């Protein structure tokens, strides 16, 4: 029987940002144009995926 070797993970799957939380209040707000673009994209995707959804 052939032995199966497992590879070591190169990317960490669990991230703990607890130590960064104290800096969140200093992060800049999202640009209004970015929010508008994301909402439009989500709306367009919803229309595309809901076609024929019954």
Biopython code that builds the backbone (N, CA, C, O; Angstrom):
import numpy as np
from Bio.PDB.StructureBuilder import StructureBuilder

atoms = [
    (1, "UNK", "N", (0.834, -1.167, 0.000)),
    (1, "UNK", "CA", (0.000, 0.000, 0.000)),
    (1, "UNK", "C", (0.890, 1.246, 0.000)),
    (1, "UNK", "O", (1.876, 1.310, 0.734)),
    (2, "UNK", "N", (0.529, 2.251, -0.841)),
    (2, "UNK", "CA", (1.333, 3.455, -0.950)),
    (2, "UNK", "C", (1.023, 4.412, 0.201)),
    (2, "UNK", "O", (-0.137, 4.650, 0.538)),
    (3, "UNK", "N", (2.076, 4.949, 0.787)),
    (3, "UNK", "CA", (1.906, 5.892, 1.887)),
    (3, "UNK", "C", (1.542, 7.273, 1.336)),
    (3, "UNK", "O", (2.169, 7.755, 0.393)),
    (4, "UNK", "N", (0.534, 7.899, 1.924)),
    (4, "UNK", "CA", (0.111, 9.229, 1.508)),
    (4, "UNK", "C", (0.778, 10.251, 2.425)),
    (4, "UNK", "O", (0.641, 10.200, 3.647)),
    (5, "UNK", "N", (1.500, 11.174, 1.805)),
    (5, "UNK", "CA", (2.178, 12.204, 2.573)),
    (5, "UNK", "C", (1.299, 13.448, 2.632)),
    (5, "UNK", "O", (0.715, 13.855, 1.627)),
    (6, "UNK", "N", (1.210, 14.039, 3.799)),
    (6, "UNK", "CA", (0.441, 15.281, 3.938)),
    (6, "UNK", "C", (1.409, 16.458, 3.854)),
    (6, "UNK", "O", (2.524, 16.415, 4.375)),
    (7, "UNK", "N", (0.950, 17.503, 3.186)),
    (7, "UNK", "CA", (1.786, 18.681, 3.042)),
    (7, "UNK", "C", (1.530, 19.646, 4.192)),
    (7, "UNK", "O", (0.421, 19.743, 4.716)),
    (8, "UNK", "N", (2.575, 20.348, 4.563)),
    (8, "UNK", "CA", (2.447, 21.381, 5.591)),
    (8, "UNK", "C", (1.704, 22.571, 4.987)),
    (8, "UNK", "O", (1.961, 22.952, 3.846)),
    (9, "UNK", "N", (0.799, 23.146, 5.740)),
    (9, "UNK", "CA", (0.036, 24.292, 5.258)),
    (9, "UNK", "C", (0.935, 25.509, 5.162)),
    (9, "UNK", "O", (1.692, 25.812, 6.084)),
    (10, "UNK", "N", (0.844, 26.209, 4.027)),
    (10, "UNK", "CA", (1.644, 27.407, 3.823)),
    (10, "UNK", "C", (0.911, 28.665, 4.269)),
    (10, "UNK", "O", (1.535, 29.698, 4.509)),
    (11, "UNK", "N", (-0.413, 28.580, 4.380)),
    (11, "UNK", "CA", (-1.219, 29.735, 4.744)),
    (11, "UNK", "C", (-1.957, 29.434, 6.040)),
    (11, "UNK", "O", (-2.546, 28.366, 6.207)),
    (12, "UNK", "N", (-1.911, 30.380, 6.938)),
    (12, "UNK", "CA", (-2.600, 30.220, 8.212)),
    (12, "UNK", "C", (-4.107, 30.348, 7.983)),
    (12, "UNK", "O", (-4.546, 31.289, 7.323)),
    (13, "UNK", "N", (-4.899, 29.429, 8.510)),
    (13, "UNK", "CA", (-6.345, 29.442, 8.321)),
    (13, "UNK", "C", (-7.084, 30.231, 9.401)),
    (13, "UNK", "O", (-8.228, 30.633, 9.190)),
    (14, "UNK", "N", (-6.471, 30.454, 10.517)),
    (14, "UNK", "CA", (-7.128, 31.143, 11.628)),
    (14, "UNK", "C", (-6.359, 32.418, 11.937)),
    (14, "UNK", "O", (-5.150, 32.395, 12.168)),
    (15, "UNK", "N", (-7.076, 33.519, 11.937)),
    (15, "UNK", "CA", (-6.450, 34.801, 12.226)),
    (15, "UNK", "C", (-7.103, 35.414, 13.458)),
    (15, "UNK", "O", (-8.327, 35.414, 13.586)),
    (16, "UNK", "N", (-6.304, 35.919, 14.338)),
    (16, "UNK", "CA", (-6.804, 36.546, 15.553)),
    (16, "UNK", "C", (-6.389, 38.020, 15.535)),
    (16, "UNK", "O", (-5.215, 38.349, 15.704)),
    (17, "UNK", "N", (-7.369, 38.895, 15.328)),
    (17, "UNK", "CA", (-7.099, 40.322, 15.227)),
    (17, "UNK", "C", (-7.349, 41.065, 16.543)),
    (17, "UNK", "O", (-7.425, 42.293, 16.555)),
    (18, "UNK", "N", (-7.472, 40.346, 17.619)),
    (18, "UNK", "CA", (-7.776, 40.947, 18.909)),
    (18, "UNK", "C", (-6.792, 42.050, 19.269)),
    (18, "UNK", "O", (-7.196, 43.101, 19.766)),
    (19, "UNK", "N", (-5.531, 41.829, 19.028)),
    (19, "UNK", "CA", (-4.527, 42.834, 19.404)),
    (19, "UNK", "C", (-4.610, 44.095, 18.541)),
    (19, "UNK", "O", (-4.060, 45.132, 18.911)),
    (20, "UNK", "N", (-5.291, 44.017, 17.399)),
    (20, "UNK", "CA", (-5.433, 45.173, 16.513)),
    (20, "UNK", "C", (-6.709, 45.974, 16.797)),
    (20, "UNK", "O", (-6.864, 47.082, 16.283)),
    (21, "UNK", "N", (-7.608, 45.437, 17.595)),
    (21, "UNK", "CA", (-8.918, 46.062, 17.818)),
    (21, "UNK", "C", (-8.804, 47.497, 18.338)),
    (21, "UNK", "O", (-9.625, 48.346, 17.992)),
    (22, "UNK", "N", (-7.824, 47.763, 19.142)),
    (22, "UNK", "CA", (-7.682, 49.105, 19.711)),
    (22, "UNK", "C", (-7.390, 50.166, 18.650)),
    (22, "UNK", "O", (-7.531, 51.360, 18.916)),
    (23, "UNK", "N", (-6.985, 49.742, 17.452)),
    (23, "UNK", "CA", (-6.668, 50.686, 16.382)),
    (23, "UNK", "C", (-7.813, 50.866, 15.385)),
    (23, "UNK", "O", (-7.735, 51.736, 14.518)),
    (24, "UNK", "N", (-8.862, 50.072, 15.489)),
    (24, "UNK", "CA", (-9.954, 50.130, 14.508)),
    (24, "UNK", "C", (-10.618, 51.502, 14.432)),
    (24, "UNK", "O", (-11.042, 51.931, 13.359)),
    (25, "UNK", "N", (-10.706, 52.182, 15.559)),
    (25, "UNK", "CA", (-11.371, 53.493, 15.545)),
    (25, "UNK", "C", (-10.578, 54.523, 14.732)),
    (25, "UNK", "O", (-11.124, 55.564, 14.364)),
    (26, "UNK", "N", (-9.323, 54.254, 14.453)),
    (26, "UNK", "CA", (-8.486, 55.183, 13.688)),
    (26, "UNK", "C", (-8.474, 54.878, 12.188)),
    (26, "UNK", "O", (-7.898, 55.633, 11.404)),
    (27, "UNK", "N", (-9.100, 53.788, 11.797)),
    (27, "UNK", "CA", (-9.093, 53.409, 10.386)),
    (27, "UNK", "C", (-9.975, 54.375, 9.615)),
    (27, "UNK", "O", (-11.030, 54.773, 10.108)),
    (28, "UNK", "N", (-9.560, 54.762, 8.402)),
    (28, "UNK", "CA", (-10.371, 55.704, 7.617)),
    (28, "UNK", "C", (-11.686, 55.071, 7.177)),
    (28, "UNK", "O", (-11.778, 53.853, 7.024)),
    (29, "UNK", "N", (-12.691, 55.899, 6.979)),
    (29, "UNK", "CA", (-13.969, 55.418, 6.467)),
    (29, "UNK", "C", (-13.819, 55.000, 5.006)),
    (29, "UNK", "O", (-12.894, 55.422, 4.312)),
    (30, "UNK", "N", (-14.732, 54.178, 4.569)),
    (30, "UNK", "CA", (-14.747, 53.813, 3.161)),
    (30, "UNK", "C", (-15.235, 54.992, 2.335)),
    (30, "UNK", "O", (-16.105, 55.744, 2.773)),
    (31, "UNK", "N", (-14.680, 55.156, 1.149)),
    (31, "UNK", "CA", (-15.107, 56.236, 0.261)),
    (31, "UNK", "C", (-16.548, 55.978, -0.175)),
    (31, "UNK", "O", (-16.882, 54.843, -0.515)),
    (32, "UNK", "N", (-17.415, 57.002, -0.175)),
    (32, "UNK", "CA", (-18.809, 56.822, -0.583)),
    (32, "UNK", "C", (-18.949, 56.190, -1.973)),
    (32, "UNK", "O", (-19.855, 55.388, -2.195)),
    (33, "UNK", "N", (-18.069, 56.542, -2.900)),
    (33, "UNK", "CA", (-18.134, 55.957, -4.245)),
    (33, "UNK", "C", (-17.884, 54.448, -4.201)),
    (33, "UNK", "O", (-18.448, 53.700, -4.999)),
    (34, "UNK", "N", (-17.052, 54.011, -3.282)),
    (34, "UNK", "CA", (-16.771, 52.580, -3.135)),
    (34, "UNK", "C", (-18.012, 51.844, -2.632)),
    (34, "UNK", "O", (-18.343, 50.767, -3.129)),
    (35, "UNK", "N", (-18.687, 52.419, -1.658)),
    (35, "UNK", "CA", (-19.918, 51.818, -1.138)),
    (35, "UNK", "C", (-20.961, 51.720, -2.243)),
    (35, "UNK", "O", (-21.612, 50.687, -2.403)),
    (36, "UNK", "N", (-21.116, 52.809, -3.010)),
    (36, "UNK", "CA", (-22.077, 52.812, -4.113)),
    (36, "UNK", "C", (-21.750, 51.729, -5.135)),
    (36, "UNK", "O", (-22.647, 51.038, -5.619)),
    (37, "UNK", "N", (-20.472, 51.578, -5.465)),
    (37, "UNK", "CA", (-20.053, 50.572, -6.436)),
    (37, "UNK", "C", (-20.341, 49.158, -5.927)),
    (37, "UNK", "O", (-20.813, 48.306, -6.679)),
    (38, "UNK", "N", (-20.059, 48.918, -4.663)),
    (38, "UNK", "CA", (-20.312, 47.590, -4.093)),
    (38, "UNK", "C", (-21.804, 47.270, -4.075)),
    (38, "UNK", "O", (-22.204, 46.148, -4.389)),
    (39, "UNK", "N", (-22.624, 48.248, -3.710)),
    (39, "UNK", "CA", (-24.071, 48.025, -3.683)),
    (39, "UNK", "C", (-24.620, 47.771, -5.084)),
    (39, "UNK", "O", (-25.470, 46.900, -5.269)),
    (40, "UNK", "N", (-24.139, 48.525, -6.066)),
    (40, "UNK", "CA", (-24.591, 48.331, -7.439)),
    (40, "UNK", "C", (-24.171, 46.949, -7.941)),
    (40, "UNK", "O", (-24.956, 46.249, -8.580)),
    (41, "UNK", "N", (-22.931, 46.564, -7.649)),
    (41, "UNK", "CA", (-22.441, 45.252, -8.076)),
    (41, "UNK", "C", (-23.261, 44.135, -7.435)),
    (41, "UNK", "O", (-23.636, 43.176, -8.110)),
    (42, "UNK", "N", (-23.542, 44.254, -6.140)),
    (42, "UNK", "CA", (-24.336, 43.238, -5.445)),
    (42, "UNK", "C", (-25.741, 43.164, -6.037)),
    (42, "UNK", "O", (-26.283, 42.076, -6.227)),
    (43, "UNK", "N", (-26.326, 44.322, -6.327)),
    (43, "UNK", "CA", (-27.663, 44.354, -6.909)),
    (43, "UNK", "C", (-27.666, 43.689, -8.287)),
    (43, "UNK", "O", (-28.564, 42.909, -8.605)),
    (44, "UNK", "N", (-26.651, 44.006, -9.104)),
    (44, "UNK", "CA", (-26.543, 43.413, -10.437)),
    (44, "UNK", "C", (-26.337, 41.901, -10.358)),
    (44, "UNK", "O", (-26.921, 41.149, -11.137)),
    (45, "UNK", "N", (-25.506, 41.462, -9.416)),
    (45, "UNK", "CA", (-25.276, 40.024, -9.262)),
    (45, "UNK", "C", (-26.546, 39.317, -8.813)),
    (45, "UNK", "O", (-26.850, 38.219, -9.278)),
    (46, "UNK", "N", (-27.291, 39.954, -7.900)),
    (46, "UNK", "CA", (-28.542, 39.351, -7.417)),
    (46, "UNK", "C", (-29.514, 39.182, -8.560)),
    (46, "UNK", "O", (-30.169, 38.144, -8.662)),
    (47, "UNK", "N", (-29.623, 40.173, -9.419)),
    (47, "UNK", "CA", (-30.517, 40.079, -10.568)),
    (47, "UNK", "C", (-30.112, 38.935, -11.482)),
    (47, "UNK", "O", (-30.967, 38.221, -12.004)),
    (48, "UNK", "N", (-28.830, 38.762, -11.674)),
    (48, "UNK", "CA", (-28.328, 37.710, -12.554)),
    (48, "UNK", "C", (-28.546, 36.330, -11.962)),
    (48, "UNK", "O", (-28.901, 35.396, -12.681)),
    (49, "UNK", "N", (-28.338, 36.191, -10.662)),
    (49, "UNK", "CA", (-28.445, 34.865, -10.053)),
    (49, "UNK", "C", (-29.893, 34.488, -9.726)),
    (49, "UNK", "O", (-30.200, 33.308, -9.561)),
    (50, "UNK", "N", (-30.780, 35.476, -9.631)),
    (50, "UNK", "CA", (-32.149, 35.191, -9.268)),
    (50, "UNK", "C", (-33.021, 34.875, -10.497)),
    (50, "UNK", "O", (-34.183, 34.495, -10.347)),
    (51, "UNK", "N", (-32.473, 35.030, -11.694)),
    (51, "UNK", "CA", (-33.227, 34.763, -12.907)),
    (51, "UNK", "C", (-33.684, 33.312, -12.920)),
    (51, "UNK", "O", (-32.878, 32.389, -12.800)),
    (52, "UNK", "N", (-34.991, 33.128, -13.069)),
    (52, "UNK", "CA", (-35.538, 31.773, -13.115)),
    (52, "UNK", "C", (-35.572, 31.097, -11.769)),
    (52, "UNK", "O", (-35.733, 29.878, -11.697)),
    (53, "UNK", "N", (-35.425, 31.851, -10.703)),
    (53, "UNK", "CA", (-35.401, 31.267, -9.364)),
    (53, "UNK", "C", (-36.777, 30.800, -8.892)),
    (53, "UNK", "O", (-36.899, 30.188, -7.831)),
    (54, "UNK", "N", (-37.795, 31.087, -9.671)),
    (54, "UNK", "CA", (-39.127, 30.584, -9.372)),
    (54, "UNK", "C", (-39.882, 31.417, -8.431)),
    (54, "UNK", "O", (-41.023, 31.095, -8.099)),
]
sb = StructureBuilder()
sb.init_structure("model")
sb.init_model(0)
sb.init_chain("A")
sb.init_seg("    ")
for serial, (resi, resn, name, xyz) in enumerate(atoms, 1):
    if name == "N":
        sb.init_residue(resn, " ", resi, " ")
    sb.init_atom(name, np.array(xyz, "f"), 0.0, 1.0, " ", f" {name:<3s}", serial, name[0])
structure = sb.get_structure()
